[in-house]
Amino acid sequence: MLNQETDALEDNNKYLDSEIEKYQLLSEQNEAEKQRKIGELRDKAAETKLDIKEANDECEAMQTEFNSIKDNVQHMVEMFIKAKF
């Protein structure tokens, strides 16, 4: 009877050891997955910042172009007003 109890306890300990090992491995995998995901998110954030910068640069270029056109149009209007038809 004692041998059976000892065997049952040993089997239970082996099972617990395997479960502990399994959860430790899972924890390590989760940590690796977490680090991978953090890297992906950092890359995406950098990409988004670059996209924002490019969009701002494009807006500034358009604004500069519109200001140039505005100056030319204003000059043309002044010349038209001065013109005598």
FENVENMO-V804926 format. One record per residue. N is the residue number from 1. NEAR is the number of other C-alpha atoms within 8 Angstrom. D_FIRST is the distance of its C-alpha to the first C-alpha in Angstrom with 1 decimal. Layout:
# FENVENMO-V804926
N;NEAR;D_FIRST / N;NEAR;D_FIRST
This chain:
# FENVENMO-V804926
1;4;0.0 / 2;5;3.8 / 3;6;5.4 / 4;7;5.2 / 5;8;6.4 / 6;8;8.6 / 7;8;9.8 / 8;8;10.6 / 9;8;12.4 / 10;8;14.2 / 11;8;15.3 / 12;8;16.5 / 13;8;18.3 / 14;8;19.9 / 15;8;21.0 / 16;8;22.4 / 17;8;24.2 / 18;8;25.7 / 19;8;26.9 / 20;8;28.4 / 21;8;30.1 / 22;8;31.4 / 23;8;32.8 / 24;8;34.4 / 25;8;36.0 / 26;8;37.2 / 27;8;38.6 / 28;8;40.4 / 29;8;41.8 / 30;8;42.8 / 31;8;44.6 / 32;8;46.4 / 33;8;47.3 / 34;8;48.6 / 35;8;50.7 / 36;8;52.1 / 37;8;53.0 / 38;8;54.7 / 39;8;56.7 / 40;8;57.7 / 41;8;58.8 / 42;8;60.8 / 43;8;62.5 / 44;8;63.3 / 45;8;64.7 / 46;8;66.9 / 47;8;68.1 / 48;8;68.9 / 49;8;70.8 / 50;8;72.8 / 51;8;73.6 / 52;8;74.8 / 53;8;76.9 / 54;8;78.4 / 55;8;79.2 / 56;8;80.8 / 57;8;82.9 / 58;8;84.0 / 59;8;85.0 / 60;8;87.0 / 61;8;88.7 / 62;8;89.7 / 63;8;90.9 / 64;8;93.1 / 65;8;94.5 / 66;8;95.3 / 67;8;97.0 / 68;8;99.1 / 69;8;100.0 / 70;8;100.8 / 71;8;103.2 / 72;8;104.9 / 73;8;105.3 / 74;8;106.6 / 75;8;109.2 / 76;8;110.2 / 77;8;110.6 / 78;8;112.8 / 79;8;114.9 / 80;7;115.2 / 81;7;116.5 / 82;6;119.0 / 83;6;120.2 / 84;4;123.3 / 85;2;123.4
